[in-house]
């Protein structure tokens, strides 16, 4: 999603306490700049901090669980590892930058930072939505042909598909890096100017409309439509299989189908989380793009914008915990991987205790 936020809250008008502090950045003349720190922004940044920490721990543990535990190296889990890697990239790069915009009233990362952050963010969003689409296709294939045997060649194919998803996401994000630049906006109510990072040339109203509409279609509407089609076929296949199979003589097949139905539900939950978490951000971005010359300074718009952004980044930290709640086998291995760092320390303390006892 674009890093541009065309909203302004004037602390002097709202009576909110603002603190002047010396920034750590210097301008081209070498003079140090004074930045305004908006105190409510500290609370917003703290929420971002919680999301980053929780998401970092959850996604790292998910990747370790899916890659290090042999029994967890399944097709869906390999895709989920790729998804977690994209979420991790978003949380450690874009989320801190997004949080900084609520602390100070200037863009701190320069023109290169504007291009790089926009590129990374769009890459991560692409990896998320395209991986969910690939997962839906995989679940459809698994349920339609439940007796297919998983082989090492299939694992190689999944890794190749995951790599192609990353390549596609990076390719689609290249124009974002090329066209993103710093733009100056002026508020009509106070005639104040502020600098923001925009993902398109600042030459008219057509470019933001094209960008926001294309972004909404490519990274939201079209993938969710494809996923919906796959799940319609999955539902139809499950209905037919329940009618055709009988309890006697097909116990193994019943168990296999039941297991893959559970996996299909898990993927559907991930898709639902993505759709819910990113929809408000898309809607607000479309609203701003189609009212490009009218900066909305209202408190309601500001609150809606903050909630939409926080919700979008929250999507990058909830998947590991959703999987934890839905899969007993994953939760068991997740706990082991999460606590593995504490085990060596506990072992060392026990040995130290034994050594001290012997010495005494």
N, C-alpha and C positions, 0 to 999 in steps of 0.2 A: 504494500500500500504506500502511497505517496507520503513523504515526510512533510509535505506542505500543510500547514494548519492556518487557514485564513480566519482566525478569530483573535480577538484582542480583549483582554479584561484590563481596564485602567484601574490600578490600585488606588489612585487618588480619588477617583469617583466612587469607588465601592467601599472606601474606608478600611481597606485591608492593609495591615502593616507590611512595609517593605523596608529591607535593610540594604544599605549601600556597602558593598565590599569591593576590595581591589581584586580584579581578575588576574589570572596567571598568564594571560595572553597579551601580547604587544602588537600594536599596529605597525604599518610599514615605516613609520618615523621612529619607532623604538619606544614610544610612550606607552605607559601602562594604562589600560582602560578600566573604567569603573562600571561594574555591572550591578543591576538591581536584583536582589534575591527576594522572591515573593514567598513569604513564609508558608501559606497554604500549599505552595508547590513542594515544600519539604515533605509534607504528608503524602502528596501524590508520588513523589520520588521514592518514598519509603515503601509504598505499595508495589512499585516497580521492583524495588530491591527484593521484596519477599517473593515475587513471581520469578525473578531471575534465579534466586538461590534454590527455591523449591524445584523449578524446572531443570536447573543444572543437575541437581542430585537425582531427580527422577529419570531424566533422559540418559545420563551416564550409566545409571544402574540398569536401565532397560537394555542399553547396548551391550553392556557386559554380560547380562543374563542371556541374551539371545545369541551372542557370539561365543562365549566361553563354555556354556553348558551344552553338551552335545545333544541331549534330548530336546533342547529348545531351538535347534537350528532347523526350523521348519520354513516352508515357503512364506506363510504370512509373517512370521517373526523376522525373517530377513528383510522383508519390505518395511516392517515396523522399525527395524534398526536404522534403515535409510531415512525414514520419516523422523525418527528421534534425532538423527544427526542434523537434519535440516532445521528442526526446532531448536536444537542446541546452538547452531550458528546464529539464528535470529536472536536468541536470548542474550548471548554474550557480546554481540556487536550492536544490533539495532536498538534493543530495549534500553541500554544505558544512555544512548544518544537521545532517544525519545524522552526519557526521564529528565534529561538536562534542560529541555526546552521549557519545563515548568519551574525550573530553579532560577534561570537567568533570562534576561530579555534580549539576548543576542545569540545568533548562530555561532557556535564556538569552533566548528571543525573545518572551516574554510571550504573552498570550491572543490578540492580533491575529496574531502570528507563527504561532501554532499553527493558526489557521483558514486563514491564507493559504498556508502551506506544504502543508497537507493538500489544499487546493483545487488548487494547482499540480501536486502529485504525481499526484493522481487524474486530472487533465486529461491529463497527459503519458502515463500508462498507457493511458487510453482512446484517445488519438490513435494510439499504437503498435499496439494490438491491432485496432482498427477499420480502420486503414490497411492492415494485413496482410490483413484479411478482404477489403477492397475490391481489393487487389492480386490476391488469389487469384481473385476473380470476374472481374477484367479479364483474367487469364491464361487462364481458361476460355473467355471470349468470343473472345480472340485466336486460340486454337488451334482452336476449333470453326468460326470464320469467318476463316480465315487470309488471305483476299483482300480483307478490308475495308480501305479506304483511310483513312489518318489525315488529318484535315482540321483547320483552325483551329477549326471549331465543336466538334470532338471535344476539342481542347485546352481550350476554354472549359468544356466539360462536366466534364472532369477537375478543373479548378480549382474548379468549383462543388461537385463531390462532396467534394473535399478540405476546402473550407470548411464543408460540412455535417457532416463528420466532426469538425471542431474544435468546431462548435456543439453537436453531440450530446455530446461529451466534456465540454465546459464545463457543459452542462445537468445531466449526471449527477453532476458534481463539486460542484454548488451545495449539496445536502444535506450533503456532507462539510464544507463551510465553515460551514454553519449549526450543525451539531451538534458539531463538534470543540471541545474545551475542555480546560483543564488539570485533571487529577485527581491526588489524593494516594493513593498506595499504601503499604501497610505490609507489611514482610517478617515472616513468622512466626518465622523462626529467630533473628533478632536484634532484633525489634521496632523496626526502623528504618523511617522514612518517606522517600519520595522522590516528586517531582512529575514527571508525564509527560503528554504530549499525547495524548488519546484521541479517536477519531472518533465517539463516541456518548455519550448521557447516562449518567452514572455512577450509575444507580439500581437496578441488578440484573444478573443473569446473562443475561437473555434478549437484551438489546440487542447485546452483543458477538457472540453466536452468530448473530443475524440478520444483522449487518453483515458478518462474515467469510464466512458462507455465500453471501450475495448478491454480495459482492465476487468470490468465487471463481467463481460461476456466470456473472456478467455480463461479467467482464473476463478470464476464462480458459477455462472449460469450454465455454460456448456458442459463442464465436468460433472456438475450435479445432475444435469439432464441425462448424461451417459450412465452415471451411477444408478439413477432411478430406473432406467431401462433394464440394466443388468439385474437389479433387484426384483423387477417385475417378472423377468424370466426365472429368477431363482425361486420366487414364490410359486409360480406356475409349476416348476419342476418338482418342488417339494410336495405340492398338492397331489400331483400325478403319482409320485413315488409312494406316498402314504396310501393311495388307493390300490396300487398294484402289489405292494408287498404284504405278506402275511406273517404272523408271528413265528410259526413253525418253519424251520429250514432256512431262515434268513437272519439268524441272530447276529452274526458277525456284520452283515451288511447293515442291519438296523443300527448297531452301535456306531459304525463308521459314519452313516448318514447323520445320526444324532450329534456326533462330535463336530461334523462339518457345518451343521445347522448352527451350533453354538458359536463357531468361528465366524459364520456369516453375520450373526447378531452382533458380535464384537466389532466387526468392521463397520456395520451399520451405525453403531453407537459412535464410533470415531467420525464417521461422515456427518452424523447429526451434530456432534460437538463443533466440527469445523463450520458447518452451515450456520449454526446459531451464533458462534463467536465472531465470525467475520461479516455477517450481514449488516449489523449496525455501522461498522466502519465503511463498508461499501456505500451504504445509503447516504451517510454524511458526506463522503467524498463526492458522490454524484451531486448532492445538493450544492456543495461549494463550487463545483465546476460549472454548474448551470447558473450560478449567481456570482460569477467570477469577479465582477467589478464592485460587488456589494459585500464588504466585510461585515459580518454579523458580530457585533460586540456584546450581544446579550449574554447574561449569566446562564440562561437555559441552554443556549447553543454551546457554551463552554463546557457545562456539566455533561451534556450529551456527548460531546467530542471526547472528553476525558474517559468517560465510561466505555465508549466504543473502542478507544485505543487500548485501554486496560483489558477489555474483554478479548480483543484480537491477540494480544500477547499472552493472555491466560491460556488460549488454545494450545500454545507451545509447551505448556507444563502439565496439562491435565491427562494426556493420553496414557502415560505410564501408570497413573493411579486408577484410571478407568479400567485398564487391563488388569491391574492388581485386584480390583473388586470383582471382575468377571471371570477370572481364570485361577483356579485353585493351584494348579501346577506352577503357573507363572508366579503367583504370590509366594509360594514356598521357596522357589529359587531366587526371587527378588529379595526376600528377607536375608537369605544366605549371602548374596552378593553385597547387600547394603551393610551387613554386619561383618564382612570379611576383614575390614580394616581394623576392627576392634579385637578380632580374635588373636592376631599376633601379639598385640599389646597385653592381652589377658594372659596369654601363654608365657610371655616374658615375665610378668609380675608373679605368676605362679612359680616359675623356675627360680626367680630371685628370692622368693620366700623360702623355697627348699634349700637354696644355697646358704642363706643366712642361718637357717636352723642347723644345718650341718656344721657350719663354722662355729656357732656358739657351742 
